[in-house]
Amino acid sequence: MYERYGFEPLETPAFENIETLLGKYGEEGNKLIFKILKRGEHEASGAADLALRYDLTVPLARVVAQYQNELPKFFKRYQIQPVWRADRPARGRFREFYQCDIDAIGSTSLVVEAELLGAVSEVMTTLGFSDFVVRLNHRGVLTALLEAAGVAGDKHGEALVALDKLDKIGADGVAKELASRGIDSGAASTALSFFSVVEEASHATLARLKSVLGDHAAVRDLESIVALAESTPAAGRIRIDPSLARGLSYYTGAIMEVAVPDLAGSLGGGGRYDNLIGMFLGRDVPACGFSLGLERIIVVMTERNMFPASIAHGAVDVMVSIWNDDTRADAIALAGELRRGGLRVDVYPEVEKLGKQFKYAAGRQARFVAILGDDERARGEVAIKDLVTGHQESIARAGAGDYIAGRLKT
């Protein structure tokens, strides 16, 4: 899917120098980095020089800085690899999980944001999601609203960390956290009124923002992104949400998340980070990206029974049974024929009653059992039993693979 949007694959190492990762994710993120102790004679020091990858974005920035002269002017890459967080496991939250990232490097054009949102929305729709929304905001809007609320400039980072938890701990919880971070109660109250979540169309939210901020560049950016995305699969999905903060400190412009109603948190998110590569390169390079969390998507799809039957039935499509000792070699040969036809095939390894073999196949959620009895072998046939319907039929051996493949589609 991502290749259809012009992205090409990239992989990076599981670990990076710890200096590469520290200071890129904000105070909350730094606490969740898995550090690797120095080895050998330095092990007793307890010091760390490496760390497991926290996300795929910072390693990408390091790669772009390292190979800048070998990359095209506009570099678009996708990356699907595991990352690690020293977090407390919960529903949809893991210590090791796969991220599915797309990033576009080299352009400040808002066409990039629109294309990213279109690609991600098409992936979500293809997976079968019909009720997702794309939350969209801008770091410039967040800063301007905090200023309008009277939050001191040196407290903006503290305020954003608290506001990023609004959908998890609610307004009262955020108010308490803002107070604990030393933010004036009046400014905190005003800020919360600006950031309160309102379910409304994007044009209404834009009007509210303009009433507070006037003709602000960040608001114009949001308006342009929504307009450009109208010709992409994200059309009608975007909801401008002033409360969206995203905790990672490297974002500089538009920020976005994909959410579904029955999951606290998001299925993925991203945004523009025009300064991150400059931390490695010494000059800023415009960049924007989006990351989907594979395991979170699987959790929701599993709970909603969204997987097709061909996947839900388990690891194999058909199990080949063993009739007697004389048929073992023929059973293995039949399994090879079916595999060459693209089927997932297991062979029962022992000679036992067919009832036991059927029970094992059902436990593996195989849809079919192939039986090579003496009569079937003599006629050049295979008996195919459908474990879902109970129907059994003898098929010419040469056509067994096509028969099973056809039935799997029903």
C-alpha atoms as a printed R data frame, in Angstrom:
    type eleno elety resid chain resno       x       y      z
1   ATOM     1    CA   MET     A     1   0.000   0.000  0.000
2   ATOM     2    CA   TYR     A     2   2.680   2.511  0.994
3   ATOM     3    CA   GLU     A     3   4.657   1.838 -2.177
4   ATOM     4    CA   ARG     A     4   1.641   2.997 -4.175
5   ATOM     5    CA   TYR     A     5   2.213   6.423 -2.593
6   ATOM     6    CA   GLY     A     6   5.887   6.516 -3.620
7   ATOM     7    CA   PHE     A     7   7.455   5.333 -0.358
8   ATOM     8    CA   GLU     A     8  10.416   2.954 -0.439
9   ATOM     9    CA   PRO     A     9  11.547   0.540  2.309
10  ATOM    10    CA   LEU     A    10  14.218   1.185  4.937
11  ATOM    11    CA   GLU     A    11  15.491  -0.751  7.959
12  ATOM    12    CA   THR     A    12  17.640   0.516 10.842
13  ATOM    13    CA   PRO     A    13  19.435  -1.301 13.712
14  ATOM    14    CA   ALA     A    14  17.502  -2.342 16.838
15  ATOM    15    CA   PHE     A    15  19.793  -0.210 19.008
16  ATOM    16    CA   GLU     A    16  21.342   3.233 18.692
17  ATOM    17    CA   ASN     A    17  23.948   5.203 20.599
18  ATOM    18    CA   ILE     A    18  22.156   6.462 23.675
19  ATOM    19    CA   GLU     A    19  23.059  10.074 22.816
20  ATOM    20    CA   THR     A    20  21.112   9.653 19.572
21  ATOM    21    CA   LEU     A    21  17.881   8.967 21.473
22  ATOM    22    CA   LEU     A    22  18.097  11.005 24.678
23  ATOM    23    CA   GLY     A    23  16.481  14.430 24.626
24  ATOM    24    CA   LYS     A    24  14.300  13.753 21.571
25  ATOM    25    CA   TYR     A    25  11.102  12.528 23.247
26  ATOM    26    CA   GLY     A    26  10.456  14.926 26.113
27  ATOM    27    CA   GLU     A    27  10.662  14.157 29.821
28  ATOM    28    CA   GLU     A    28   8.105  11.316 29.684
29  ATOM    29    CA   GLY     A    29   9.783   9.636 26.719
30  ATOM    30    CA   ASN     A    30  13.275   9.761 28.210
31  ATOM    31    CA   LYS     A    31  12.036   7.686 31.169
32  ATOM    32    CA   LEU     A    32  10.787   4.940 28.837
33  ATOM    33    CA   ILE     A    33  14.002   4.323 26.905
34  ATOM    34    CA   PHE     A    34  15.481   0.836 27.423
35  ATOM    35    CA   LYS     A    35  19.162   1.466 28.131
36  ATOM    36    CA   ILE     A    36  21.919  -1.056 27.389
37  ATOM    37    CA   LEU     A    37  24.732  -1.225 29.962
38  ATOM    38    CA   LYS     A    38  28.315  -0.968 28.867
39  ATOM    39    CA   ARG     A    39  29.899  -4.372 28.387
40  ATOM    40    CA   GLY     A    40  33.068  -6.026 29.606
41  ATOM    41    CA   GLU     A    41  35.201  -4.160 32.125
42  ATOM    42    CA   HIS     A    42  32.745  -1.218 32.126
43  ATOM    43    CA   GLU     A    43  29.716  -3.338 33.084
44  ATOM    44    CA   ALA     A    44  30.107  -2.778 36.832
45  ATOM    45    CA   SER     A    45  29.891   0.985 36.341
46  ATOM    46    CA   GLY     A    46  26.164   0.759 35.606
47  ATOM    47    CA   ALA     A    47  26.628   3.274 32.789
48  ATOM    48    CA   ALA     A    48  24.847   2.891 29.446
49  ATOM    49    CA   ASP     A    49  26.233   3.709 26.012
50  ATOM    50    CA   LEU     A    50  23.519   2.142 23.806
51  ATOM    51    CA   ALA     A    51  19.719   1.951 23.938
52  ATOM    52    CA   LEU     A    52  16.965   0.010 22.210
53  ATOM    53    CA   ARG     A    53  15.099   1.889 19.522
54  ATOM    54    CA   TYR     A    54  12.245   3.956 21.056
55  ATOM    55    CA   ASP     A    55  10.651   4.820 17.721
56  ATOM    56    CA   LEU     A    56  11.558   4.748 14.028
57  ATOM    57    CA   THR     A    57  11.663   8.512 13.472
58  ATOM    58    CA   VAL     A    58  14.849   9.454 15.320
59  ATOM    59    CA   PRO     A    59  16.833   6.597 13.682
60  ATOM    60    CA   LEU     A    60  15.522   7.831 10.314
61  ATOM    61    CA   ALA     A    61  16.784  11.334 11.098
62  ATOM    62    CA   ARG     A    62  20.199   9.888 11.922
63  ATOM    63    CA   VAL     A    63  20.245   7.944  8.626
64  ATOM    64    CA   VAL     A    64  19.228  11.007  6.585
65  ATOM    65    CA   ALA     A    65  21.977  13.078  8.203
66  ATOM    66    CA   GLN     A    66  24.544  10.325  7.615
67  ATOM    67    CA   TYR     A    67  23.654   9.659  3.956
68  ATOM    68    CA   GLN     A    68  22.404  13.098  2.914
69  ATOM    69    CA   ASN     A    69  24.501  13.224 -0.252
70  ATOM    70    CA   GLU     A    70  23.248   9.856 -1.499
71  ATOM    71    CA   LEU     A    71  19.516  10.461 -1.027
72  ATOM    72    CA   PRO     A    72  17.142  12.091 -3.539
73  ATOM    73    CA   LYS     A    73  15.962  15.671 -3.034
74  ATOM    74    CA   PHE     A    74  12.624  14.389 -1.752
75  ATOM    75    CA   PHE     A    75  13.104  11.131  0.160
76  ATOM    76    CA   LYS     A    76  10.018   9.089  1.052
77  ATOM    77    CA   ARG     A    77  10.454   5.910  3.089
78  ATOM    78    CA   TYR     A    78   8.323   3.356  4.882
79  ATOM    79    CA   GLN     A    79   9.626   1.194  7.720
80  ATOM    80    CA   ILE     A    80   7.951  -1.674  9.606
81  ATOM    81    CA   GLN     A    81  10.087  -2.794 12.547
82  ATOM    82    CA   PRO     A    82   9.792  -3.347 16.321
83  ATOM    83    CA   VAL     A    83  10.452  -0.637 18.906
84  ATOM    84    CA   TRP     A    84  10.778  -0.880 22.676
85  ATOM    85    CA   ARG     A    85   9.331   1.154 25.554
86  ATOM    86    CA   ALA     A    86   9.994   0.590 29.278
87  ATOM    87    CA   ASP     A    87   6.275   1.007 29.887
88  ATOM    88    CA   ARG     A    88   3.684  -0.756 32.022
89  ATOM    89    CA   PRO     A    89   1.850  -3.268 29.784
90  ATOM    90    CA   ALA     A    90  -1.908  -2.788 29.422
91  ATOM    91    CA   ARG     A    91  -4.592  -3.211 26.771
92  ATOM    92    CA   GLY     A    92  -3.090  -1.792 23.602
93  ATOM    93    CA   ARG     A    93   0.176  -0.888 25.380
94  ATOM    94    CA   PHE     A    94   3.269  -3.067 25.033
95  ATOM    95    CA   ARG     A    95   6.973  -3.065 25.890
96  ATOM    96    CA   GLU     A    96   7.840  -4.373 22.435
97  ATOM    97    CA   PHE     A    97   5.660  -3.621 19.438
98  ATOM    98    CA   TYR     A    98   5.818  -2.985 15.720
99  ATOM    99    CA   GLN     A    99   5.467   0.464 14.210
100 ATOM   100    CA   CYS     A   100   4.503   0.966 10.578
101 ATOM   101    CA   ASP     A   101   5.997   4.328  9.590
102 ATOM   102    CA   ILE     A   102   5.900   6.544  6.528
103 ATOM   103    CA   ASP     A   103   7.976   9.728  6.330
104 ATOM   104    CA   ALA     A   104   8.618  12.331  3.657
105 ATOM   105    CA   ILE     A   105  11.876  14.312  3.851
106 ATOM   106    CA   GLY     A   106  12.839  17.507  2.044
107 ATOM   107    CA   SER     A   107   9.657  19.547  1.559
108 ATOM   108    CA   THR     A   108   7.747  22.114  3.617
109 ATOM   109    CA   SER     A   109   4.712  21.853  1.328
110 ATOM   110    CA   LEU     A   110   1.424  20.980  3.024
111 ATOM   111    CA   VAL     A   111   0.854  18.556  0.150
112 ATOM   112    CA   VAL     A   112   3.040  16.208  2.236
113 ATOM   113    CA   GLU     A   113   0.603  16.254  5.190
114 ATOM   114    CA   ALA     A   114  -2.367  15.689  2.883
115 ATOM   115    CA   GLU     A   115  -0.652  12.731  1.173
116 ATOM   116    CA   LEU     A   116   0.309  11.159  4.511
117 ATOM   117    CA   LEU     A   117  -3.249  11.449  5.795
118 ATOM   118    CA   GLY     A   118  -4.554   9.974  2.544
119 ATOM   119    CA   ALA     A   119  -2.187   6.992  2.699
120 ATOM   120    CA   VAL     A   120  -2.959   6.227  6.343
121 ATOM   121    CA   SER     A   121  -6.710   6.570  5.786
122 ATOM   122    CA   GLU     A   122  -6.551   4.189  2.835
123 ATOM   123    CA   VAL     A   123  -4.693   1.629  4.957
124 ATOM   124    CA   MET     A   124  -7.318   1.901  7.703
125 ATOM   125    CA   THR     A   125 -10.192   1.563  5.238
126 ATOM   126    CA   THR     A   126  -8.547  -1.420  3.533
127 ATOM   127    CA   LEU     A   127  -8.197  -3.132  6.920
128 ATOM   128    CA   GLY     A   128 -11.953  -2.745  7.382
129 ATOM   129    CA   PHE     A   129 -12.216   0.244  9.735
130 ATOM   130    CA   SER     A   130 -15.210   2.441  8.999
131 ATOM   131    CA   ASP     A   131 -15.503   4.490 12.200
132 ATOM   132    CA   PHE     A   132 -12.035   5.987 12.565
133 ATOM   133    CA   VAL     A   133 -11.332   9.703 12.723
134 ATOM   134    CA   VAL     A   134  -8.142  11.648 12.056
135 ATOM   135    CA   ARG     A   135  -7.474  14.184 14.801
136 ATOM   136    CA   LEU     A   136  -5.483  17.143 13.498
137 ATOM   137    CA   ASN     A   137  -3.801  20.027 15.299
138 ATOM   138    CA   HIS     A   138  -0.720  22.237 14.999
139 ATOM   139    CA   ARG     A   139   2.081  22.978 17.445
140 ATOM   140    CA   GLY     A   140   1.762  26.631 16.485
141 ATOM   141    CA   VAL     A   141  -1.880  26.592 17.562
142 ATOM   142    CA   LEU     A   142  -0.951  24.993 20.886
143 ATOM   143    CA   THR     A   143   1.686  27.632 21.562
144 ATOM   144    CA   ALA     A   144  -0.619  30.482 20.581
145 ATOM   145    CA   LEU     A   145  -3.478  29.204 22.740
146 ATOM   146    CA   LEU     A   146  -1.172  28.795 25.739
147 ATOM   147    CA   GLU     A   147   0.027  32.362 25.248
148 ATOM   148    CA   ALA     A   148  -3.555  33.600 24.918
149 ATOM   149    CA   ALA     A   149  -4.427  31.761 28.151
150 ATOM   150    CA   GLY     A   150  -1.583  33.492 29.987
151 ATOM   151    CA   VAL     A   151   0.649  30.444 30.519
152 ATOM   152    CA   ALA     A   152   4.243  31.617 30.964
153 ATOM   153    CA   GLY     A   153   6.524  30.766 28.054
154 ATOM   154    CA   ASP     A   154   8.925  28.739 30.199
155 ATOM   155    CA   LYS     A   155   5.979  26.577 31.301
156 ATOM   156    CA   HIS     A   156   4.719  25.674 27.811
157 ATOM   157    CA   GLY     A   157   6.561  22.354 27.767
158 ATOM   158    CA   GLU     A   158   5.141  21.429 31.185
159 ATOM   159    CA   ALA     A   159   1.644  22.382 30.072
160 ATOM   160    CA   LEU     A   160   1.846  20.284 26.893
161 ATOM   161    CA   VAL     A   161   2.927  17.198 28.844
162 ATOM   162    CA   ALA     A   162  -0.184  17.583 31.011
163 ATOM   163    CA   LEU     A   163  -2.540  18.426 28.139
164 ATOM   164    CA   ASP     A   164  -1.372  15.354 26.212
165 ATOM   165    CA   LYS     A   165  -3.146  13.276 28.883
166 ATOM   166    CA   LEU     A   166  -6.531  14.985 28.473
167 ATOM   167    CA   ASP     A   167  -8.188  11.999 26.787
168 ATOM   168    CA   LYS     A   168  -6.776   9.630 29.438
169 ATOM   169    CA   ILE     A   169  -7.292  11.442 32.781
170 ATOM   170    CA   GLY     A   170  -9.922  14.027 31.879
171 ATOM   171    CA   ALA     A   171 -10.079  17.776 32.500
172 ATOM   172    CA   ASP     A   172 -10.009  17.434 36.301
173 ATOM   173    CA   GLY     A   173  -6.917  15.257 36.157
174 ATOM   174    CA   VAL     A   174  -5.162  17.647 33.796
175 ATOM   175    CA   ALA     A   175  -6.080  20.608 36.023
176 ATOM   176    CA   LYS     A   176  -4.443  18.891 39.003
177 ATOM   177    CA   GLU     A   177  -1.348  18.079 36.969
178 ATOM   178    CA   LEU     A   178  -1.074  21.647 35.672
179 ATOM   179    CA   ALA     A   179  -1.212  22.888 39.268
180 ATOM   180    CA   SER     A   180   1.453  20.389 40.340
181 ATOM   181    CA   ARG     A   181   3.685  21.715 37.565
182 ATOM   182    CA   GLY     A   182   3.459  25.248 38.902
183 ATOM   183    CA   ILE     A   183   1.120  26.717 36.310
184 ATOM   184    CA   ASP     A   184  -1.072  29.596 37.488
185 ATOM   185    CA   SER     A   185  -4.614  28.385 38.264
186 ATOM   186    CA   GLY     A   186  -6.262  31.155 36.253
187 ATOM   187    CA   ALA     A   187  -4.110  30.480 33.207
188 ATOM   188    CA   ALA     A   188  -4.696  26.739 33.611
189 ATOM   189    CA   SER     A   189  -8.479  27.233 33.745
190 ATOM   190    CA   THR     A   190  -8.452  29.413 30.635
191 ATOM   191    CA   ALA     A   191  -6.199  26.965 28.805
192 ATOM   192    CA   LEU     A   192  -8.521  24.074 29.611
193 ATOM   193    CA   SER     A   193 -11.471  26.045 28.241
194 ATOM   194    CA   PHE     A   194  -9.555  26.501 24.972
195 ATOM   195    CA   PHE     A   195  -8.524  22.857 24.791
196 ATOM   196    CA   SER     A   196 -11.822  21.258 25.816
197 ATOM   197    CA   VAL     A   197 -12.830  18.659 23.245
198 ATOM   198    CA   VAL     A   198 -15.845  19.674 21.178
199 ATOM   199    CA   GLU     A   199 -17.369  17.289 18.649
200 ATOM   200    CA   GLU     A   200 -17.939  19.524 15.634
201 ATOM   201    CA   ALA     A   201 -17.034  19.901 11.968
202 ATOM   202    CA   SER     A   202 -13.584  21.202 11.115
203 ATOM   203    CA   HIS     A   203 -14.905  24.491  9.724
204 ATOM   204    CA   ALA     A   204 -16.615  25.234 13.068
205 ATOM   205    CA   THR     A   205 -13.408  24.534 15.015
206 ATOM   206    CA   LEU     A   206 -11.436  26.726 12.628
207 ATOM   207    CA   ALA     A   207 -13.912  29.530 13.243
208 ATOM   208    CA   ARG     A   208 -13.478  29.136 17.025
209 ATOM   209    CA   LEU     A   209  -9.688  29.247 16.683
210 ATOM   210    CA   LYS     A   210  -9.844  32.354 14.512
211 ATOM   211    CA   SER     A   211 -12.045  34.061 17.090
212 ATOM   212    CA   VAL     A   212  -9.277  33.573 19.680
213 ATOM   213    CA   LEU     A   213  -6.096  33.781 17.583
214 ATOM   214    CA   GLY     A   214  -7.143  35.866 14.599
215 ATOM   215    CA   ASP     A   215  -5.413  35.310 11.253
216 ATOM   216    CA   HIS     A   216  -2.699  33.017 12.632
217 ATOM   217    CA   ALA     A   217  -0.319  31.182 10.263
218 ATOM   218    CA   ALA     A   218  -0.825  27.847 12.054
219 ATOM   219    CA   VAL     A   219  -4.610  28.116 11.694
220 ATOM   220    CA   ARG     A   220  -4.168  28.828  7.982
221 ATOM   221    CA   ASP     A   221  -2.016  25.705  7.732
222 ATOM   222    CA   LEU     A   222  -4.752  23.574  9.291
223 ATOM   223    CA   GLU     A   223  -7.311  25.055  6.928
224 ATOM   224    CA   SER     A   224  -5.093  24.279  3.932
225 ATOM   225    CA   ILE     A   225  -4.408  20.687  5.027
226 ATOM   226    CA   VAL     A   226  -8.139  19.981  5.374
227 ATOM   227    CA   ALA     A   227  -8.794  21.470  1.927
228 ATOM   228    CA   LEU     A   228  -5.964  19.542  0.257
229 ATOM   229    CA   ALA     A   229  -7.035  16.276  1.897
230 ATOM   230    CA   GLU     A   230 -10.534  16.552  0.417
231 ATOM   231    CA   SER     A   231  -9.287  14.760 -2.704
232 ATOM   232    CA   THR     A   232  -7.703  11.899 -0.704
233 ATOM   233    CA   PRO     A   233  -9.146   8.907  1.204
234 ATOM   234    CA   ALA     A   234  -8.952  11.104  4.337
235 ATOM   235    CA   ALA     A   235 -11.841  13.252  3.089
236 ATOM   236    CA   GLY     A   236 -14.557  13.504  5.720
237 ATOM   237    CA   ARG     A   237 -12.361  11.809  8.338
238 ATOM   238    CA   ILE     A   238 -10.453  14.830  9.646
239 ATOM   239    CA   ARG     A   239 -11.478  16.501 12.901
240 ATOM   240    CA   ILE     A   240  -9.463  19.505 14.025
241 ATOM   241    CA   ASP     A   241  -8.859  19.008 17.740
242 ATOM   242    CA   PRO     A   242  -7.130  21.850 19.653
243 ATOM   243    CA   SER     A   243  -6.575  19.484 22.609
244 ATOM   244    CA   LEU     A   244  -4.301  17.171 20.622
245 ATOM   245    CA   ALA     A   245  -0.783  17.740 21.952
246 ATOM   246    CA   ARG     A   246   1.294  14.582 21.323
247 ATOM   247    CA   GLY     A   247   4.044  14.311 23.891
248 ATOM   248    CA   LEU     A   248   7.087  13.983 21.622
249 ATOM   249    CA   SER     A   249   9.078  17.188 21.815
250 ATOM   250    CA   TYR     A   250  10.450  17.155 18.261
251 ATOM   251    CA   TYR     A   251   7.209  18.161 16.501
252 ATOM   252    CA   THR     A   252   7.268  21.635 14.940
253 ATOM   253    CA   GLY     A   253   4.074  21.939 12.864
254 ATOM   254    CA   ALA     A   254   0.984  19.876 12.119
255 ATOM   255    CA   ILE     A   255   0.346  16.912 14.450
256 ATOM   256    CA   MET     A   256  -2.171  14.122 13.846
257 ATOM   257    CA   GLU     A   257  -3.601  10.920 15.267
258 ATOM   258    CA   VAL     A   258  -5.923   8.158 14.091
259 ATOM   259    CA   ALA     A   259  -8.473   7.079 16.698
260 ATOM   260    CA   VAL     A   260 -11.414   4.681 17.007
261 ATOM   261    CA   PRO     A   261 -14.195   4.956 19.608
262 ATOM   262    CA   ASP     A   262 -13.430   1.837 21.652
263 ATOM   263    CA   LEU     A   263  -9.739   2.417 22.367
264 ATOM   264    CA   ALA     A   264  -8.267   4.848 24.859
265 ATOM   265    CA   GLY     A   265  -5.443   6.501 22.983
266 ATOM   266    CA   SER     A   266  -4.756   6.237 19.277
267 ATOM   267    CA   LEU     A   267  -3.969   3.600 16.662
268 ATOM   268    CA   GLY     A   268  -1.211   5.826 15.346
269 ATOM   269    CA   GLY     A   269   0.023   9.355 15.043
270 ATOM   270    CA   GLY     A   270   2.609  11.679 13.640
271 ATOM   271    CA   GLY     A   271   3.369  15.166 12.501
272 ATOM   272    CA   ARG     A   272   5.905  17.591 11.091
273 ATOM   273    CA   TYR     A   273   9.412  17.690 12.606
274 ATOM   274    CA   ASP     A   274  11.460  20.193 10.634
275 ATOM   275    CA   ASN     A   275  14.204  20.556 13.275
276 ATOM   276    CA   LEU     A   276  14.960  16.951 14.226
277 ATOM   277    CA   ILE     A   277  17.367  16.067 11.423
278 ATOM   278    CA   GLY     A   278  19.204  19.316 12.131
279 ATOM   279    CA   MET     A   279  20.192  17.942 15.544
280 ATOM   280    CA   PHE     A   280  22.437  15.482 13.674
281 ATOM   281    CA   LEU     A   281  23.233  17.480 10.551
282 ATOM   282    CA   GLY     A   282  23.779  21.018 11.794
283 ATOM   283    CA   ARG     A   283  21.125  22.474  9.472
284 ATOM   284    CA   ASP     A   284  17.381  21.982  9.445
285 ATOM   285    CA   VAL     A   285  15.747  19.656  6.911
286 ATOM   286    CA   PRO     A   286  11.945  19.667  6.552
287 ATOM   287    CA   ALA     A   287  10.291  16.354  7.403
288 ATOM   288    CA   CYS     A   288   6.872  14.940  8.204
289 ATOM   289    CA   GLY     A   289   5.752  11.429  9.098
290 ATOM   290    CA   PHE     A   290   3.078   9.130 10.460
291 ATOM   291    CA   SER     A   291   3.291   5.875 12.431
292 ATOM   292    CA   LEU     A   292   0.648   3.172 12.880
293 ATOM   293    CA   GLY     A   293   0.907   0.793 15.871
294 ATOM   294    CA   LEU     A   294   0.483  -2.723 14.501
295 ATOM   295    CA   GLU     A   295  -0.310  -4.464 17.800
296 ATOM   296    CA   ARG     A   296  -2.945  -1.901 18.780
297 ATOM   297    CA   ILE     A   297  -4.619  -2.374 15.412
298 ATOM   298    CA   ILE     A   298  -4.568  -6.160 15.897
299 ATOM   299    CA   VAL     A   299  -6.099  -5.816 19.389
300 ATOM   300    CA   VAL     A   300  -9.045  -3.804 18.072
301 ATOM   301    CA   MET     A   301  -9.505  -5.977 14.968
302 ATOM   302    CA   THR     A   302  -9.482  -9.135 17.094
303 ATOM   303    CA   GLU     A   303 -12.035  -7.746 19.567
304 ATOM   304    CA   ARG     A   304 -14.266  -6.675 16.680
305 ATOM   305    CA   ASN     A   305 -13.892 -10.014 14.799
306 ATOM   306    CA   MET     A   306 -12.603  -8.129 11.757
307 ATOM   307    CA   PHE     A   307 -10.171 -10.753 10.493
308 ATOM   308    CA   PRO     A   308 -11.371 -12.778  7.466
309 ATOM   309    CA   ALA     A   309 -12.133 -16.451  7.965
310 ATOM   310    CA   SER     A   310  -9.019 -17.521  6.041
311 ATOM   311    CA   ILE     A   311  -6.904 -15.870  8.743
312 ATOM   312    CA   ALA     A   312  -9.146 -16.571 11.725
313 ATOM   313    CA   HIS     A   313  -9.083 -20.307 11.006
314 ATOM   314    CA   GLY     A   314  -5.509 -20.578 12.177
315 ATOM   315    CA   ALA     A   315  -2.062 -21.441 10.941
316 ATOM   316    CA   VAL     A   316  -3.012 -24.059  8.305
317 ATOM   317    CA   ASP     A   317  -5.621 -24.479  5.579
318 ATOM   318    CA   VAL     A   318  -5.480 -28.268  5.351
319 ATOM   319    CA   MET     A   319  -4.011 -31.138  7.305
320 ATOM   320    CA   VAL     A   320  -2.969 -34.316  5.492
321 ATOM   321    CA   SER     A   321  -3.816 -37.415  7.545
322 ATOM   322    CA   ILE     A   322  -1.808 -40.645  7.740
323 ATOM   323    CA   TRP     A   323  -3.882 -43.727  6.802
324 ATOM   324    CA   ASN     A   324  -1.242 -46.379  7.600
325 ATOM   325    CA   ASP     A   325   2.511 -46.894  7.499
326 ATOM   326    CA   ASP     A   326   2.442 -47.595  3.761
327 ATOM   327    CA   THR     A   327   0.882 -44.189  2.988
328 ATOM   328    CA   ARG     A   328   3.334 -41.989  4.892
329 ATOM   329    CA   ALA     A   329   5.549 -41.155  1.896
330 ATOM   330    CA   ASP     A   330   2.491 -40.525 -0.286
331 ATOM   331    CA   ALA     A   331   1.024 -38.208  2.384
332 ATOM   332    CA   ILE     A   332   4.225 -36.161  2.418
333 ATOM   333    CA   ALA     A   333   4.158 -36.018 -1.397
334 ATOM   334    CA   LEU     A   334   0.523 -34.833 -1.358
335 ATOM   335    CA   ALA     A   335   1.399 -32.121  1.160
336 ATOM   336    CA   GLY     A   336   4.113 -30.875 -1.193
337 ATOM   337    CA   GLU     A   337   1.653 -30.751 -4.110
338 ATOM   338    CA   LEU     A   338  -0.831 -28.719 -2.057
339 ATOM   339    CA   ARG     A   339   1.883 -26.324 -0.830
340 ATOM   340    CA   ARG     A   340   2.982 -25.664 -4.405
341 ATOM   341    CA   GLY     A   341  -0.594 -24.545 -4.976
342 ATOM   342    CA   GLY     A   342  -0.175 -21.839 -2.338
343 ATOM   343    CA   LEU     A   343  -1.933 -23.617  0.545
344 ATOM   344    CA   ARG     A   344  -0.746 -23.789  4.151
345 ATOM   345    CA   VAL     A   345  -0.396 -27.506  4.869
346 ATOM   346    CA   ASP     A   346   0.414 -29.621  7.919
347 ATOM   347    CA   VAL     A   347   1.013 -33.396  7.963
348 ATOM   348    CA   TYR     A   348  -0.146 -35.481 10.921
349 ATOM   349    CA   PRO     A   349   3.055 -37.331 11.916
350 ATOM   350    CA   GLU     A   350   1.668 -40.602 13.330
351 ATOM   351    CA   VAL     A   351  -0.657 -43.467 12.402
352 ATOM   352    CA   GLU     A   352  -3.713 -43.076 14.658
353 ATOM   353    CA   LYS     A   353  -7.458 -43.338 14.405
354 ATOM   354    CA   LEU     A   354  -8.934 -40.755 12.065
355 ATOM   355    CA   GLY     A   355 -11.068 -39.400 14.894
356 ATOM   356    CA   LYS     A   356  -7.950 -38.354 16.813
357 ATOM   357    CA   GLN     A   357  -6.463 -36.838 13.670
358 ATOM   358    CA   PHE     A   358  -9.644 -34.841 12.992
359 ATOM   359    CA   LYS     A   359  -9.669 -33.603 16.588
360 ATOM   360    CA   TYR     A   360  -6.073 -32.419 16.281
361 ATOM   361    CA   ALA     A   361  -6.824 -30.640 12.992
362 ATOM   362    CA   ALA     A   362  -9.832 -28.920 14.554
363 ATOM   363    CA   GLY     A   363  -7.680 -27.798 17.473
364 ATOM   364    CA   ARG     A   364  -5.295 -26.189 14.996
365 ATOM   365    CA   GLN     A   365  -8.336 -24.543 13.369
366 ATOM   366    CA   ALA     A   366  -7.570 -26.180 10.022
367 ATOM   367    CA   ARG     A   367 -10.512 -25.903  7.640
368 ATOM   368    CA   PHE     A   368  -9.898 -29.185  5.773
369 ATOM   369    CA   VAL     A   369  -8.418 -32.661  6.252
370 ATOM   370    CA   ALA     A   370  -7.037 -34.547  3.244
371 ATOM   371    CA   ILE     A   371  -7.363 -38.347  3.501
372 ATOM   372    CA   LEU     A   372  -5.361 -40.803  1.374
373 ATOM   373    CA   GLY     A   373  -7.029 -44.122  2.115
374 ATOM   374    CA   ASP     A   374  -6.389 -47.326  0.174
375 ATOM   375    CA   ASP     A   375  -9.479 -46.837 -2.021
376 ATOM   376    CA   GLU     A   376  -8.663 -43.208 -2.789
377 ATOM   377    CA   ARG     A   377  -5.090 -44.091 -3.745
378 ATOM   378    CA   ALA     A   378  -6.275 -46.852 -6.036
379 ATOM   379    CA   ARG     A   379  -8.587 -44.404 -7.865
380 ATOM   380    CA   GLY     A   380  -6.048 -41.533 -7.963
381 ATOM   381    CA   GLU     A   381  -8.242 -39.458 -5.656
382 ATOM   382    CA   VAL     A   382  -8.093 -37.655 -2.327
383 ATOM   383    CA   ALA     A   383 -10.954 -37.475  0.189
384 ATOM   384    CA   ILE     A   384 -11.405 -33.891  1.428
385 ATOM   385    CA   LYS     A   385 -13.323 -33.359  4.676
386 ATOM   386    CA   ASP     A   386 -14.581 -29.871  5.531
387 ATOM   387    CA   LEU     A   387 -14.339 -29.546  9.313
388 ATOM   388    CA   VAL     A   388 -16.731 -26.582  9.337
389 ATOM   389    CA   THR     A   389 -19.642 -28.157  7.436
390 ATOM   390    CA   GLY     A   390 -18.789 -31.830  8.008
391 ATOM   391    CA   HIS     A   391 -19.094 -32.478  4.258
392 ATOM   392    CA   GLN     A   392 -16.648 -34.986  2.748
393 ATOM   393    CA   GLU     A   393 -15.992 -35.450 -0.949
394 ATOM   394    CA   SER     A   394 -13.522 -37.444 -3.057
395 ATOM   395    CA   ILE     A   395 -11.638 -35.316 -5.593
396 ATOM   396    CA   ALA     A   396  -9.178 -36.215 -8.331
397 ATOM   397    CA   ARG     A   397  -5.771 -35.801 -6.757
398 ATOM   398    CA   ALA     A   398  -4.560 -33.432 -9.487
399 ATOM   399    CA   GLY     A   399  -7.422 -31.048 -8.718
400 ATOM   400    CA   ALA     A   400  -7.344 -31.237 -4.915
401 ATOM   401    CA   GLY     A   401  -5.409 -27.983 -4.471
402 ATOM   402    CA   ASP     A   402  -7.756 -25.961 -6.685
403 ATOM   403    CA   TYR     A   403 -10.789 -27.494 -4.945
404 ATOM   404    CA   ILE     A   404  -9.550 -26.562 -1.461
405 ATOM   405    CA   ALA     A   405  -8.478 -23.067 -2.560
406 ATOM   406    CA   GLY     A   406 -11.924 -22.485 -4.037
407 ATOM   407    CA   ARG     A   407 -13.725 -23.684 -0.931
408 ATOM   408    CA   LEU     A   408 -11.580 -21.450  1.310
409 ATOM   409    CA   LYS     A   409 -13.136 -18.442 -0.411
410 ATOM   410    CA   THR     A   410 -16.666 -19.475  0.599
